[in-house]
Amino acid sequence: MKILKKLTGLCMVFLLAGQICFPQNAQGISIREEEDLGREFMKIATKKYRYIRDPLITDYVNGVGHKLLATMPAQPFPYRFFVIRQDVFNAFAGPAGNIFVNSGLIEAMENEDELAGILAHEIIHVKARHISQKIERSSKMGLASLAGLVAGVFLGVGGAGAAAQAVTVGSMAATQSASLAYSRQDEMQADELGIQYLTRAGYNGEGLLTVLRKIRDTQWYGTDQVPSYLMTHPAVEDRIAYLDTWIEGHPRPPKKNAADKDRFRQIHTRLVAAYGDKEMALRKMTVALEKSPDNPLYNHGYGIALARNDNPKEGIIYVKKALQACPLDPCLLKDLGEIYFMDGQYKNAHAALEGSIGILPDDYETLFLLGRTRLELGMFTDAARAFERLLEKKPKYSQARYHLGEAYGKEGKLGDAHYHLGIYYRDRGEFRNAVFHLRQVLKYSNDPARKDEAEEMLSGLRTKASRQDAPPVQKPRSPFGPGQSGFNSGQNGKSAW
């Protein structure tokens, strides 16, 4: 049986060599066209997906990705890595270097080598331009329709549901969209080159093999539903056989493993505790803490899980216990501040968040929490300052824009308040509300330049507002009054978790 497995793997090696040495003549779109397609694709993905925006997690995943890219020649695109908050096994590469991994797949991983393996595979899909080469330049489809077609290939599986299917059907017939799916040769090439770059970066090539086995085993032993990854990445059995043979024939060089075990454990625990199913998170953290009751990482995760399960008071106890072991950890201080906020202890929340921002002054999530806390404490000028700093770093952070308008309103700066609320509603596509607030800018602002800007925005919004399918909008509820308390209440009162 082992001999048969080796022969199968060797056959795959020879077949793959033929594909790499003698590629088919592809008439795909140009790099510039793919960049344009990537921008349209991201508009759709941003509407359809719920991203995890936690800097601790996103910076880590991007760091692993760029560690791999450092071993490669210059790339045609700047790469960005996103974590999708979805409890299914999936990862894929969108056009122009946008790579996505689902949180459910990362939760199933045991080490950084597995994460690096998946990312390396997806990077090669981009590097080899597997999707773009399937799109003919002569296509008469518009860019937005084409982006919808590509998005439908990935959104149409594993929980994206009817909305994703509608994207695809509305763009092109299903048979044509199927032609964009990865071929067996695409998958084998991505594995062959991916494992080479993995080992060059100092990772254990077995990481990709083990995570593929987990995905396959989920199909066999888990549920009747085929994992999303297998629907967009075919030939998993052939890939496993090939990788197994490659690893046996290529002993790892005596090189230090690039994987950061402690960092992975920290990120993995946070992902489970803060972003997984909240009841499952509590069960997992309870088990972990029972095994290691003094482990600050598990005390931290257990505290978060308790807070998410409507028990912030007890959650505070465990996060403070973790903080005793790591008193200068800005992430611990930030989370403690948020849990204090959830429990209505605003002064304690402010003290913890001030400590966190003193260590990491540019952390935008901490700035947001600090601004919210200052609003509750009646520190309106200081709250506005926190939101202004945040928007300098993240101009599209819509919740900060809304609460900056709230802070200005409570200061009595109505022109500035309505200006930011107008932008907030414009960016949300609520054009009638946007028009209302921008008209108030003309009424209350003493700044001629700001009035001119509001008038310019109004000129482009009035027609959109009149065409919007909605009943006539009454004067929107003012955010300047009482009732904006707690991350779990109000229009923008959601916790980061």
C-alpha positions as CSV (number, residue, x, y, z in Angstrom):
1,M,0.0,0.0,0.0
2,K,2.9,2.3,0.9
3,I,4.6,1.5,-2.5
4,L,1.3,2.3,-4.3
5,K,1.1,5.6,-2.5
6,K,4.7,6.5,-3.5
7,L,4.0,5.5,-7.1
8,T,0.9,7.7,-7.2
9,G,2.9,10.6,-5.8
10,L,5.7,10.2,-8.3
11,C,3.2,10.1,-11.2
12,M,1.8,13.4,-9.9
13,V,5.3,14.9,-9.8
14,F,5.9,14.0,-13.4
15,L,2.5,15.2,-14.5
16,L,3.1,18.5,-12.7
17,A,6.6,18.9,-14.2
18,G,5.0,18.8,-17.6
19,Q,2.5,21.5,-16.6
20,I,5.2,23.8,-15.2
21,C,7.7,23.3,-18.0
22,F,5.1,23.4,-20.8
23,P,2.4,25.8,-19.7
24,Q,-0.6,26.3,-21.9
25,N,-0.8,29.6,-23.8
26,A,-3.1,31.7,-21.6
27,Q,-4.9,34.7,-23.0
28,G,-5.8,36.1,-19.6
29,I,-6.4,39.7,-18.6
30,S,-3.5,42.0,-18.0
31,I,-2.0,42.8,-14.6
32,R,-3.6,46.3,-14.7
33,E,-7.0,44.8,-15.6
34,E,-6.6,42.3,-12.8
35,E,-5.9,45.2,-10.4
36,D,-9.1,46.9,-11.5
37,L,-11.0,43.6,-11.1
38,G,-9.5,43.2,-7.7
39,R,-10.9,46.5,-6.5
40,E,-14.4,45.6,-7.8
41,F,-14.1,42.2,-6.2
42,M,-13.2,43.7,-2.8
43,K,-16.4,45.9,-2.9
44,I,-18.5,42.7,-3.3
45,A,-16.5,40.8,-0.7
46,T,-16.7,43.6,1.9
47,K,-20.5,43.5,1.5
48,K,-20.8,39.8,1.7
49,Y,-18.2,38.9,4.3
50,R,-17.9,39.7,8.0
51,Y,-14.2,40.3,8.5
52,I,-12.3,40.0,11.8
53,R,-10.6,43.3,12.2
54,D,-8.8,42.7,15.4
55,P,-5.3,44.1,14.9
56,L,-3.7,41.3,17.0
57,I,-5.1,38.7,14.6
58,T,-4.9,40.5,11.3
59,D,-1.3,41.7,11.9
60,Y,-0.3,38.2,12.8
61,V,-1.8,36.6,9.7
62,N,-0.4,39.3,7.4
63,G,3.0,38.8,9.1
64,V,3.0,35.1,8.3
65,G,2.0,35.8,4.7
66,H,4.7,38.4,4.2
67,K,7.3,36.1,5.8
68,L,6.6,33.7,2.9
69,L,6.6,36.5,0.3
70,A,10.1,37.6,1.4
71,T,11.5,34.4,-0.1
72,M,9.9,35.0,-3.5
73,P,10.8,37.1,-6.5
74,A,9.2,40.5,-6.9
75,Q,5.4,40.1,-7.2
76,P,3.0,41.9,-9.5
77,F,0.6,42.8,-6.7
78,P,0.7,44.0,-3.1
79,Y,-0.7,41.2,-1.0
80,R,-3.3,41.6,1.7
81,F,-4.6,38.8,3.9
82,F,-8.0,38.8,5.5
83,V,-9.7,36.6,8.1
84,I,-13.4,36.0,7.5
85,R,-15.5,35.4,10.6
86,Q,-17.2,32.2,9.4
87,D,-17.1,28.7,11.0
88,V,-16.4,26.7,7.9
89,F,-13.2,25.3,6.4
90,N,-12.3,27.6,3.5
91,A,-9.5,29.7,2.2
92,F,-9.1,31.3,-1.3
93,A,-7.2,33.9,-3.3
94,G,-9.2,36.7,-4.9
95,P,-7.9,38.7,-7.8
96,A,-4.8,41.0,-7.4
97,G,-3.3,39.6,-4.2
98,N,-6.3,39.6,-1.9
99,I,-6.2,36.3,0.1
100,F,-8.9,35.1,2.6
101,V,-8.9,32.5,5.3
102,N,-11.9,31.6,7.3
103,S,-11.7,31.7,11.1
104,G,-13.2,28.2,11.3
105,L,-10.2,26.8,9.4
106,I,-7.7,28.6,11.6
107,E,-9.5,27.3,14.7
108,A,-8.9,23.8,13.4
109,M,-5.1,24.4,13.0
110,E,-2.6,23.3,15.6
111,N,0.5,25.4,14.7
112,E,1.8,28.2,12.5
113,D,3.2,25.7,9.9
114,E,-0.4,24.8,9.0
115,L,-1.4,28.4,8.5
116,A,1.7,29.1,6.5
117,G,1.0,26.1,4.3
118,I,-2.5,27.3,3.4
119,L,-1.2,30.9,2.8
120,A,1.7,29.6,0.6
121,H,-0.8,27.6,-1.6
122,E,-3.1,30.7,-2.0
123,I,-0.1,33.0,-2.8
124,I,0.9,30.7,-5.6
125,H,-2.6,30.9,-7.1
126,V,-2.1,34.6,-7.3
127,K,1.5,34.4,-8.5
128,A,0.6,32.0,-11.2
129,R,-2.5,34.1,-12.0
130,H,-4.7,31.0,-12.2
131,I,-8.0,32.9,-12.2
132,S,-7.0,35.8,-14.4
133,Q,-5.6,33.5,-17.1
134,K,-9.1,32.0,-17.4
135,I,-10.7,35.3,-18.2
136,E,-10.5,36.2,-21.8
137,R,-9.5,39.7,-22.7
138,S,-12.2,39.7,-25.4
139,S,-15.0,39.3,-22.8
140,K,-17.7,41.9,-23.3
141,M,-18.7,41.8,-19.7
142,G,-18.4,45.0,-17.7
143,L,-15.9,45.1,-14.9
144,A,-18.5,45.0,-12.1
145,S,-20.3,42.0,-13.7
146,L,-17.0,40.2,-14.1
147,A,-16.1,40.8,-10.4
148,G,-19.5,39.5,-9.5
149,L,-18.9,36.4,-11.5
150,V,-15.5,35.7,-9.8
151,A,-17.0,36.5,-6.4
152,G,-19.8,34.0,-7.1
153,V,-17.3,31.2,-7.6
154,F,-16.1,31.6,-4.1
155,L,-19.2,33.1,-2.4
156,G,-21.4,30.4,-3.8
157,V,-20.2,27.7,-1.5
158,G,-20.2,27.0,2.2
159,G,-22.8,29.2,3.8
160,A,-22.7,32.2,1.4
161,G,-26.1,31.0,0.3
162,A,-28.6,32.4,-2.2
163,A,-27.1,35.9,-2.2
164,A,-23.9,34.6,-3.6
165,Q,-25.7,32.3,-6.1
166,A,-27.6,35.4,-7.3
167,V,-24.4,37.2,-7.8
168,T,-23.2,34.5,-10.2
169,V,-26.4,33.9,-12.0
170,G,-26.9,37.6,-12.5
171,S,-23.5,37.9,-14.1
172,M,-23.2,34.9,-16.3
173,A,-24.6,31.4,-16.8
174,A,-23.5,28.8,-14.2
175,T,-21.6,26.8,-16.9
176,Q,-19.5,29.8,-17.7
177,S,-18.8,30.6,-14.0
178,A,-17.6,27.0,-13.5
179,S,-14.9,27.5,-16.1
180,L,-13.2,29.9,-13.6
181,A,-12.8,27.2,-10.9
182,Y,-9.3,25.9,-10.2
183,S,-8.2,22.9,-12.3
184,R,-6.4,19.8,-11.0
185,Q,-3.3,21.2,-12.6
186,D,-3.7,24.6,-10.9
187,E,-4.0,22.9,-7.5
188,M,-0.9,20.7,-8.1
189,Q,1.2,23.6,-9.2
190,A,0.1,25.7,-6.2
191,D,1.2,22.8,-3.9
192,E,4.4,22.1,-5.7
193,L,5.7,25.7,-5.7
194,G,4.0,26.5,-2.4
195,I,5.9,23.8,-0.5
196,Q,9.2,24.9,-2.0
197,Y,8.6,28.5,-0.7
198,L,7.4,27.2,2.6
199,T,10.7,25.3,3.2
200,R,12.7,28.3,2.0
201,A,11.0,30.5,4.6
202,G,11.9,27.9,7.3
203,Y,8.5,26.3,7.7
204,N,7.8,22.6,8.0
205,G,6.3,21.5,4.7
206,E,4.2,19.0,6.6
207,G,1.9,21.9,7.7
208,L,0.1,22.0,4.4
209,L,-0.2,18.2,4.3
210,T,-1.7,18.0,7.8
211,V,-4.2,20.8,7.3
212,L,-5.4,19.2,4.0
213,R,-5.9,15.9,5.9
214,K,-8.0,17.8,8.4
215,I,-10.2,19.3,5.7
216,R,-10.6,15.9,4.1
217,D,-11.4,14.2,7.4
218,T,-14.1,16.8,8.1
219,Q,-15.9,15.6,4.9
220,W,-15.6,12.0,5.8
221,Y,-16.2,12.0,9.5
222,G,-17.9,15.2,10.3
223,T,-21.1,16.2,8.5
224,D,-22.7,15.4,5.2
225,Q,-21.8,18.9,3.9
226,V,-18.7,19.0,1.7
227,P,-16.2,21.5,3.1
228,S,-16.1,24.8,1.1
229,Y,-12.4,24.4,0.5
230,L,-12.9,21.1,-1.3
231,M,-15.5,22.7,-3.7
232,T,-13.1,25.4,-4.9
233,H,-9.8,23.4,-4.5
234,P,-10.3,20.0,-6.1
235,A,-8.2,16.8,-6.2
236,V,-7.4,16.8,-2.5
237,E,-6.5,13.0,-2.5
238,D,-4.1,13.5,-5.3
239,R,-2.6,16.5,-3.6
240,I,-2.1,14.6,-0.3
241,A,-0.4,11.8,-2.1
242,Y,1.9,14.2,-4.0
243,L,2.8,16.2,-0.9
244,D,3.5,13.0,1.1
245,T,5.9,11.8,-1.5
246,W,7.6,15.2,-1.9
247,I,8.2,15.5,1.9
248,E,9.6,12.0,2.0
249,G,12.0,12.8,-0.8
250,H,13.1,16.2,0.5
251,P,14.4,16.0,4.1
252,R,14.2,19.4,5.8
253,P,17.5,21.3,5.9
254,P,19.1,22.0,9.3
255,K,17.3,25.3,9.6
256,K,15.5,26.9,12.5
257,N,11.7,26.6,12.2
258,A,10.3,29.9,11.3
259,A,7.0,29.2,13.2
260,D,6.4,31.2,16.4
261,K,4.7,28.7,18.7
262,D,3.9,31.1,21.5
263,R,2.5,33.7,19.1
264,F,0.3,31.1,17.4
265,R,-1.1,29.9,20.7
266,Q,-1.9,33.4,21.7
267,I,-3.7,34.2,18.4
268,H,-5.5,30.9,18.3
269,T,-6.8,31.2,21.9
270,R,-8.0,34.8,21.1
271,L,-9.7,33.6,17.9
272,V,-11.6,30.9,19.8
273,A,-12.5,32.9,22.8
274,A,-13.4,36.2,21.2
275,Y,-14.7,35.2,17.7
276,G,-15.9,31.6,17.8
277,D,-19.4,30.5,18.8
278,K,-19.8,32.1,22.2
279,E,-21.1,29.0,24.0
280,M,-18.6,26.7,22.4
281,A,-15.9,29.2,23.3
282,L,-16.8,29.1,26.9
283,R,-16.7,25.3,26.9
284,K,-13.3,25.2,25.2
285,M,-11.8,27.8,27.5
286,T,-13.3,26.0,30.6
287,V,-11.5,22.8,29.6
288,A,-8.2,24.6,28.8
289,L,-8.3,26.4,32.2
290,E,-9.0,23.2,34.1
291,K,-5.9,21.7,32.6
292,S,-3.7,24.8,33.3
293,P,-5.4,27.0,35.9
294,D,-2.5,29.4,36.3
295,N,-1.9,29.9,32.5
296,P,-2.4,33.7,31.8
297,L,-3.4,32.9,28.2
298,Y,-6.3,30.7,29.3
299,N,-7.3,33.0,32.1
300,H,-7.5,35.8,29.5
301,G,-9.5,33.7,27.1
302,Y,-11.8,32.4,29.8
303,G,-12.5,36.0,30.9
304,I,-13.4,37.0,27.4
305,A,-15.7,34.0,26.9
306,L,-17.5,34.8,30.2
307,A,-18.0,38.4,29.2
308,R,-19.5,37.3,25.8
309,N,-21.8,35.0,27.7
310,D,-23.3,37.8,29.7
311,N,-21.1,37.4,32.7
312,P,-18.7,40.4,32.6
313,K,-18.3,40.7,36.3
314,E,-16.7,37.2,36.6
315,G,-14.9,37.8,33.3
316,I,-13.1,40.8,34.9
317,I,-11.7,38.5,37.7
318,Y,-10.0,36.2,35.2
319,V,-8.6,38.9,32.9
320,K,-7.2,40.7,36.0
321,K,-5.6,37.4,37.0
322,A,-3.9,37.2,33.6
323,L,-2.9,40.8,33.9
324,Q,-1.0,40.0,37.2
325,A,1.3,37.8,35.2
326,C,1.6,40.2,32.3
327,P,1.0,43.7,33.8
328,L,2.3,45.6,30.7
329,D,0.4,43.7,28.1
330,P,-1.6,46.3,26.1
331,C,-4.0,43.7,24.7
332,L,-5.0,42.5,28.2
333,L,-5.5,46.1,29.3
334,K,-7.7,46.8,26.3
335,D,-9.8,43.8,26.8
336,L,-10.1,44.5,30.5
337,G,-11.3,48.0,29.6
338,E,-13.9,46.7,27.2
339,I,-15.3,44.2,29.8
340,Y,-15.4,47.0,32.4
341,F,-17.4,49.1,29.8
342,M,-19.8,46.2,29.2
343,D,-20.4,46.0,33.0
344,G,-21.0,49.8,33.2
345,Q,-17.8,50.5,35.2
346,Y,-16.7,53.4,33.0
347,K,-14.1,54.9,35.3
348,N,-12.3,51.6,35.6
349,A,-12.7,51.1,31.9
350,H,-11.1,54.5,31.3
351,A,-8.1,53.7,33.5
352,A,-7.4,50.4,31.8
353,L,-7.8,51.9,28.3
354,E,-5.5,54.8,29.1
355,G,-2.9,52.3,30.2
356,S,-3.2,50.4,27.0
357,I,-3.1,53.4,24.7
358,G,0.0,54.6,26.7
359,I,1.8,51.5,25.6
360,L,0.3,51.2,22.0
361,P,-0.7,54.8,21.1
362,D,-1.7,53.9,17.5
363,D,-4.0,51.0,18.3
364,Y,-7.2,52.1,16.6
365,E,-9.5,49.6,18.4
366,T,-8.3,51.0,21.8
367,L,-8.9,54.6,20.5
368,F,-12.4,53.6,19.6
369,L,-13.1,52.1,23.0
370,L,-11.5,55.1,24.7
371,G,-13.7,57.5,22.8
372,R,-16.8,55.5,23.7
373,T,-15.8,55.4,27.4
374,R,-15.2,59.2,27.5
375,L,-18.6,59.8,26.0
376,E,-20.2,57.9,28.8
377,L,-18.1,59.9,31.3
378,G,-19.2,63.2,29.8
379,M,-15.7,63.9,28.5
380,F,-17.0,65.1,25.2
381,T,-13.9,67.1,24.0
382,D,-11.5,64.3,24.9
383,A,-13.9,61.7,23.2
384,A,-13.8,63.8,20.0
385,R,-10.1,63.9,20.2
386,A,-9.9,60.1,20.4
387,F,-12.2,59.6,17.4
388,E,-10.3,62.2,15.4
389,R,-7.0,60.4,16.0
390,L,-8.6,57.1,15.0
391,L,-10.1,58.6,11.7
392,E,-6.7,60.0,10.8
393,K,-5.5,56.4,10.8
394,K,-8.6,54.7,9.6
395,P,-10.7,57.2,7.6
396,K,-13.3,54.5,6.7
397,Y,-14.0,53.4,10.3
398,S,-17.7,54.2,10.1
399,Q,-18.5,53.6,13.8
400,A,-15.9,56.2,14.8
401,R,-17.4,58.6,12.3
402,Y,-20.8,58.2,13.9
403,H,-19.6,58.7,17.5
404,L,-17.5,61.7,16.5
405,G,-20.7,63.3,15.3
406,E,-22.2,62.3,18.7
407,A,-19.3,63.9,20.6
408,Y,-19.4,67.1,18.6
409,G,-23.2,67.3,19.1
410,K,-22.9,67.1,22.8
411,E,-20.2,69.8,22.7
412,G,-22.7,72.0,20.9
413,K,-20.7,72.0,17.7
414,L,-23.7,71.2,15.5
415,G,-22.2,72.0,12.2
416,D,-19.3,69.6,12.7
417,A,-21.7,67.0,14.2
418,H,-24.0,67.0,11.2
419,Y,-21.0,67.0,8.8
420,H,-19.7,63.7,10.1
421,L,-23.1,62.1,10.4
422,G,-23.8,63.1,6.8
423,I,-20.6,61.3,5.7
424,Y,-21.5,58.3,7.9
425,Y,-24.9,57.9,6.3
426,R,-23.6,58.6,2.8
427,D,-21.0,55.8,3.2
428,R,-23.7,53.4,4.4
429,G,-25.8,54.2,1.3
430,E,-28.6,55.8,3.4
431,F,-28.8,58.8,1.2
432,R,-32.0,60.4,2.6
433,N,-30.4,60.5,6.1
434,A,-27.2,61.8,4.5
435,V,-29.1,64.6,2.8
436,F,-30.8,65.6,6.0
437,H,-27.6,66.0,7.9
438,L,-25.7,67.7,5.2
439,R,-28.5,70.3,4.9
440,Q,-28.0,70.9,8.7
441,V,-24.3,71.7,7.9
442,L,-25.5,74.6,5.7
443,K,-27.7,75.8,8.6
444,Y,-25.3,75.5,11.5
445,S,-21.7,75.6,10.3
446,N,-19.7,78.8,10.4
447,D,-16.9,77.4,8.2
448,P,-17.3,78.5,4.5
449,A,-15.1,75.7,3.3
450,R,-17.1,73.0,5.1
451,K,-20.4,74.5,3.8
452,D,-18.9,74.3,0.2
453,E,-17.9,70.7,0.8
454,A,-21.4,69.8,2.1
455,E,-23.1,71.5,-0.8
456,E,-20.8,69.6,-3.2
457,M,-21.8,66.3,-1.5
458,L,-25.5,67.3,-1.6
459,S,-25.3,67.9,-5.4
460,G,-24.4,64.3,-5.9
461,L,-26.8,62.8,-3.3
462,R,-30.1,64.5,-3.9
463,T,-30.9,62.4,-7.0
464,K,-29.8,59.2,-5.3
465,A,-32.0,60.1,-2.3
466,S,-35.0,60.7,-4.4
467,R,-34.6,57.3,-6.2
468,Q,-34.0,55.3,-3.0
469,D,-36.8,52.8,-2.4
470,A,-37.8,53.8,1.1
471,P,-40.7,55.7,2.7
472,P,-40.1,59.4,3.3
473,V,-37.6,59.7,6.2
474,Q,-38.6,61.5,9.3
475,K,-36.0,63.5,11.1
476,P,-33.5,60.8,12.3
477,R,-33.1,60.1,15.9
478,S,-30.4,62.4,17.2
479,P,-27.3,60.7,18.6
480,F,-26.7,63.7,20.8
481,G,-29.1,62.7,23.6
482,P,-29.0,60.0,26.3
483,G,-29.3,56.3,25.7
484,Q,-26.0,55.6,24.0
485,S,-24.5,53.2,26.4
486,G,-23.0,49.7,26.2
487,F,-21.3,48.0,23.3
488,N,-24.3,45.7,23.0
489,S,-26.9,48.5,22.5
490,G,-27.6,51.3,20.1
491,Q,-27.1,51.5,16.3
492,N,-23.3,51.1,16.6
493,G,-23.1,49.6,20.0
494,K,-21.6,46.2,19.0
495,S,-18.6,44.9,20.9
496,A,-15.4,44.2,19.0
497,W,-16.2,40.6,19.8
